Structures are given as C-alpha cells and as structure tokens.
Amino acid sequence: MNRLYGKSAIITGGGAGIGAAIAKLFCAEGAAVTLVDQDAAALEATCAAIRTEHAKARVTYFVADIGNQDAAQATLDMALQVHGHVDTLINNAAMRSTSAIADASPDEWHALLGVNLVGAANFCRAALPALRKSQGSSIVNVSSCYAVTGRQGMGLYDASKAALLALTRTLAHEEAAYGIRVNAVCPGSTLTDFHVKKAQAAGKPIDQLKTERQATSLLARWASPGEIAYPVLWLASSEASFITGTTLMVDGGLHVM
C-alpha cells in the first residue's frame, strides 16, 4: 500500500470518473495529491470520500478551467506550497464534442483542443521544472482507445486524443535526459458518472446501460474507473522505471477487434 509513498501528484479532471478513481488509488498508495477540476462541488465530494476512506490522506484541490492558460501554473504553485514538491503529473481532464467533422466550427475545435491537448501541454510545461528536480518522476497522459480506432460522431475528441499520443512520444524524447518518464494510457468504454448521469437524464435504467457496451471490447462489458486507475498507478510507480514513450491500451481488446 506504499507504491507511491513520498510522492506528490497533480491529477487534472480529478473531480469524478477516472480522475477521482486515480486520486483515491494514489492516496491509498501513499501519495500526496492535488486535484484540479472546474467543478468545485465534485472536487469537494471526491476529497471528502478519500478522507473518509483514508483518514491520513494528503489531498487538496484547486478549482480551475483546464483550458485557461494560467490554470496550470496556479495549480503547480499550490501543489508546491502545500506538498513541497511535485513528482507525478496525470493529464486526465477532457471535454467532448459530438459534432461531425464536416460540421464542426473553428470555435468548437479551439475549445476542445484548448483542454484536451493545449491544456495538457500547459500542465506539462508548468510541471517540468519541478519534475526535473525529482527522482523517478513521470507524466501519464490519459488518451483514449479511439485515438487509434475510428468511429463516427466524435472526430474532434478522437483527433485530440491521437494528438496527445504524439505529444507523449515527443515529450518522452525531450525529457529523458532529466529522468522524466512520459507514457499514455488509452481507456476503453468506462462506466463513469458522466455516462450514468446522461442515461438518467434520458430516462434509461442503469441496468440497461450496463449491457450496452458488449460490442466494444473482447470482454463484452464496460470497465470500471478503478480498472483504468491501476494501470495509471503502475506507470507512475517505480515498477515501470524502464518504460517511457509507451501507449498502454486499457480497452478490453477493442483495438484488435
């Protein structure tokens, strides 16, 4: 239970879903965690849940829009002030768009890329000076299985997640001399709060929702957020000390279907 003992991590999009699951697991494994999200209520709820489960958890949060270019440095400054150092960055925050590529406006592209790609790049840039001072530091970018598998209706999102994989590889080259490992995970269909709330708003029973992803993985089911959090934990830990520039598919086999 101490795979990240002594480490300090920043997790973007930490208010709910995969980000919250990563935060809970990191705290359980001994890390100090700084969460950033634009949803203050979700951040408060996630931190309260973590403290209830782990009374000694060192977790704090910062409310910010990941697309705001000043958010990254402000979050980094807070993490350093509260925890003293930063050893791990998890770029998990993302926004969605369901516009077809033929219909998407430049404003839609700019807004989505501003979070999913430029936002992640801004957090990398802000964190790198602190990460370069750390021993065994790492960045894990949360991409998507659809960065490598095509589909209709989510072209903006999928393109941004594919670009995040390119950023991962390039940054791994650039930061290797400083001992910083940079990797990516590509989650498949994951049953998060987002999907549950969307189903509830449409009047769809949750039991029905749980049966709807049988064709999007070899395992014929959704992943839980925790099943994505564990590979992220592994990549952030010293157990993955010789792994960098890698894309880890956590998609139940969708990419080979």
ZABA-818609 format. One record per residue (C-alpha): residue in three letters; chain; x negated, y negated, z; residue number from 1. Coordinates in steps of 0.001 Angstrom, whole numbers, plus 500000, padded with zeros to 6 digits. Layout:
<atoms>
 res chain      x      y      z   n
 ALA     A      X      Y      Z NUM
...
</atoms>
This chain:
<atoms>
 res chain      x      y      z   n
 MET     A 500000 500000 500000   1
 ASN     A 496999 497680 499643   2
 ARG     A 496146 497823 495954   3
 LEU     A 496190 494007 495781   4
 TYR     A 495035 493244 499303   5
 GLY     A 493317 489870 499462   6
 LYS     A 494545 488848 496012   7
 SER     A 496666 485805 495183   8
 ALA     A 499027 485933 492219   9
 ILE     A 501191 483483 490300  10
 ILE     A 504281 485006 488673  11
 THR     A 506340 482949 486248  12
 GLY     A 510020 483735 485820  13
 GLY     A 509963 485152 489322  14
 GLY     A 513488 484305 490345  15
 ALA     A 515144 487505 489176  16
 GLY     A 514846 490567 486978  17
 ILE     A 511395 491856 486075  18
 GLY     A 509649 488868 487671  19
 ALA     A 511349 489444 491019  20
 ALA     A 510538 493160 490873  21
 ILE     A 506872 492357 490217  22
 ALA     A 506867 489913 493123  23
 LYS     A 508347 492462 495543  24
 LEU     A 505854 495119 494499  25
 PHE     A 502878 492757 494648  26
 CYS     A 503813 491650 498161  27
 ALA     A 504245 495281 499222  28
 GLU     A 500732 495942 497905  29
 GLY     A 499193 493138 499961  30
 ALA     A 499063 490203 497539  31
 ALA     A 499895 486597 498334  32
 VAL     A 502414 485495 495719  33
 THR     A 503507 482174 494247  34
 LEU     A 506711 482391 492221  35
 VAL     A 507762 479805 489666  36
 ASP     A 511161 479553 488009  37
 GLN     A 513653 476821 487147  38
 ASP     A 516395 478496 489215  39
 ALA     A 515885 477335 492805  40
 ALA     A 518680 479487 494219  41
 ALA     A 517275 482612 492599  42
 LEU     A 513805 481860 493929  43
 GLU     A 515147 481376 497442  44
 ALA     A 517083 484637 497255  45
 THR     A 514089 486591 495955  46
 CYS     A 511769 485202 498624  47
 ALA     A 514320 485948 501346  48
 ALA     A 514717 489520 500113  49
 ILE     A 510953 490016 500079  50
 ARG     A 510555 488660 503607  51
 THR     A 513390 490859 504853  52
 GLU     A 511688 493939 503466  53
 HIS     A 508138 492849 504311  54
 ALA     A 508077 490593 507358  55
 LYS     A 504416 489671 506840  56
 ALA     A 504741 488919 503138  57
 ARG     A 502896 485815 501970  58
 VAL     A 505250 484443 499365  59
 THR     A 506053 480913 498300  60
 TYR     A 507739 479366 495300  61
 PHE     A 507722 476355 493019  62
 VAL     A 510764 475177 491067  63
 ALA     A 509819 474150 487535  64
 ASP     A 510722 474404 483868  65
 ILE     A 508040 476572 482258  66
 GLY     A 508446 474538 479084  67
 ASN     A 507308 471392 480912  68
 GLN     A 503602 470935 480200  69
 ASP     A 502963 469606 483723  70
 ALA     A 504553 472625 485454  71
 ALA     A 501532 474866 485079  72
 GLN     A 499038 472577 486793  73
 ALA     A 501536 471685 489518  74
 THR     A 502127 475377 490229  75
 LEU     A 498406 476102 490273  76
 ASP     A 497784 473211 492671  77
 MET     A 500467 474514 495023  78
 ALA     A 499144 478076 494929  79
 LEU     A 495639 476864 495758  80
 GLN     A 496946 474662 498556  81
 VAL     A 498999 477449 500152  82
 HIS     A 496864 480525 499475  83
 GLY     A 493415 479068 498828  84
 HIS     A 492649 480938 495601  85
 VAL     A 494264 482486 492530  86
 ASP     A 493155 485882 491215  87
 THR     A 496037 487014 489025  88
 LEU     A 498450 485346 486621  89
 ILE     A 501595 487089 485399  90
 ASN     A 503224 485287 482464  91
 ASN     A 506736 486703 482644  92
 ALA     A 509042 483716 482054  93
 ALA     A 511006 483738 478810  94
 MET     A 514052 482255 477143  95
 ARG     A 516249 483893 474498  96
 SER     A 517866 482822 471262  97
 THR     A 520370 484786 469191  98
 SER     A 520136 482594 466094  99
 ALA     A 519285 484312 462833 100
 ILE     A 516013 483100 461386 101
 ALA     A 517887 481712 458376 102
 ASP     A 520000 479543 460689 103
 ALA     A 517548 478518 463408 104
 SER     A 516735 474830 463593 105
 PRO     A 513253 473427 464289 106
 ASP     A 514533 472284 467689 107
 GLU     A 515515 475865 468562 108
 TRP     A 512076 477116 467546 109
 HIS     A 510297 474412 469528 110
 ALA     A 512360 475016 472669 111
 LEU     A 511848 478776 472657 112
 LEU     A 508169 478698 471747 113
 GLY     A 507665 475976 474345 114
 VAL     A 508499 478525 477047 115
 ASN     A 507591 481927 475627 116
 LEU     A 504274 481030 474003 117
 VAL     A 503125 477478 474768 118
 GLY     A 504357 477765 478353 119
 ALA     A 502306 480924 478833 120
 ALA     A 499284 479273 477205 121
 ASN     A 499642 476277 479511 122
 PHE     A 499660 478520 482588 123
 CYS     A 496592 480353 481294 124
 ARG     A 494764 477072 480739 125
 ALA     A 495680 475774 484196 126
 ALA     A 494730 479012 485958 127
 LEU     A 491475 479803 484159 128
 PRO     A 489179 477614 486305 129
 ALA     A 490430 479390 489447 130
 LEU     A 490397 482821 487813 131
 ARG     A 486793 482308 486689 132
 LYS     A 485799 481847 490332 133
 SER     A 487449 485106 491369 134
 GLN     A 486044 488627 491321 135
 GLY     A 488164 491074 489345 136
 SER     A 490671 488515 488132 137
 SER     A 493270 489283 485491 138
 ILE     A 496123 487952 483390 139
 VAL     A 499079 490123 482430 140
 ASN     A 501427 488791 479762 141
 VAL     A 504923 490265 479674 142
 SER     A 505801 490603 475997 143
 SER     A 508500 492903 474565 144
 CYS     A 508811 496192 472720 145
 TYR     A 510431 494143 469975 146
 ALA     A 507135 492353 469416 147
 VAL     A 506202 495471 467446 148
 THR     A 509665 496820 466494 149
 GLY     A 512016 494847 464267 150
 ARG     A 515710 494172 464856 151
 GLN     A 518391 491747 463770 152
 GLY     A 519523 488633 465571 153
 MET     A 516582 487985 467900 154
 GLY     A 513935 486872 465421 155
 LEU     A 512849 483769 467340 156
 TYR     A 512387 485664 470574 157
 ASP     A 510644 488602 468918 158
 ALA     A 508283 486354 466962 159
 SER     A 507311 484532 470149 160
 LYS     A 506609 487826 471902 161
 ALA     A 504490 489034 468988 162
 ALA     A 502506 485798 469183 163
 LEU     A 501972 486469 472886 164
 LEU     A 500207 489709 471975 165
 ALA     A 497853 487798 469677 166
 LEU     A 497189 485306 472468 167
 THR     A 496407 488240 474777 168
 ARG     A 493808 489709 472438 169
 THR     A 492111 486387 471719 170
 LEU     A 492011 485345 475364 171
 ALA     A 490543 488734 476303 172
 HIS     A 487658 487971 473925 173
 GLU     A 487201 484424 475189 174
 GLU     A 487285 485187 478911 175
 ALA     A 485363 488484 479020 176
 ALA     A 482150 486617 479833 177
 TYR     A 483837 485320 483002 178
 GLY     A 485028 488757 484076 179
 ILE     A 488706 487978 483432 180
 ARG     A 490728 490841 482016 181
 VAL     A 493734 489937 479829 182
 ASN     A 496380 492506 478973 183
 ALA     A 500021 492709 477949 184
 VAL     A 502962 494954 478698 185
 CYS     A 505868 495441 476285 186
 PRO     A 509022 496365 478190 187
 GLY     A 511876 498151 476501 188
 SER     A 515558 497847 477394 189
 THR     A 515547 496870 481064 190
 LEU     A 518711 496585 483154 191
 THR     A 518199 493184 484754 192
 ASP     A 520533 490695 486407 193
 PHE     A 520803 488907 483054 194
 HIS     A 522441 491900 481377 195
 VAL     A 524652 492669 484367 196
 LYS     A 525982 489112 484568 197
 LYS     A 526509 488991 480812 198
 ALA     A 528539 492204 480977 199
 GLN     A 530580 490982 483928 200
 ALA     A 531371 487735 482116 201
 ALA     A 532662 489781 479187 202
 GLY     A 534765 491971 481469 203
 LYS     A 532662 495049 480750 204
 PRO     A 532383 497680 483518 205
 ILE     A 528837 498205 484792 206
 ASP     A 529184 501968 484368 207
 GLN     A 529843 501373 480667 208
 LEU     A 526873 499011 480418 209
 LYS     A 524585 501686 481821 210
 THR     A 525432 504045 478964 211
 GLU     A 524776 501592 476138 212
 ARG     A 521040 501977 475551 213
 GLN     A 520878 505685 474814 214
 ALA     A 519614 504994 471275 215
 THR     A 516869 502515 472230 216
 SER     A 514422 504919 473845 217
 LEU     A 513433 508553 473685 218
 LEU     A 514502 508760 477318 219
 ALA     A 518011 507590 476334 220
 ARG     A 518503 505115 479148 221
 TRP     A 517691 501674 480484 222
 ALA     A 514550 501034 482502 223
 SER     A 514877 499553 485956 224
 PRO     A 512906 496350 486646 225
 GLY     A 510737 498329 489044 226
 GLU     A 509669 500660 486243 227
 ILE     A 508190 497659 484465 228
 ALA     A 506642 496240 487632 229
 TYR     A 504466 499290 488303 230
 PRO     A 502516 499124 485006 231
 VAL     A 502003 495391 485619 232
 LEU     A 500673 496196 489093 233
 TRP     A 498291 498765 487653 234
 LEU     A 496896 496363 485051 235
 ALA     A 496430 493686 487725 236
 SER     A 494652 496070 490113 237
 SER     A 491061 497277 490183 238
 GLU     A 492302 500646 488926 239
 ALA     A 492410 499067 485451 240
 SER     A 488995 497422 485794 241
 PHE     A 487771 498620 482363 242
 ILE     A 490917 497666 480468 243
 THR     A 491249 494360 478633 244
 GLY     A 492819 493194 475382 245
 THR     A 495297 496061 475610 246
 THR     A 499011 496205 474831 247
 LEU     A 500777 498749 477039 248
 MET     A 504131 499911 475695 249
 VAL     A 506595 500442 478561 250
 ASP     A 509592 501133 476354 251
 GLY     A 510563 504752 476872 252
 GLY     A 509089 505606 473477 253
 LEU     A 511088 503145 471363 254
 HIS     A 508022 502158 469325 255
 VAL     A 507656 505705 467951 256
 MET     A 511333 506246 467115 257
</atoms>
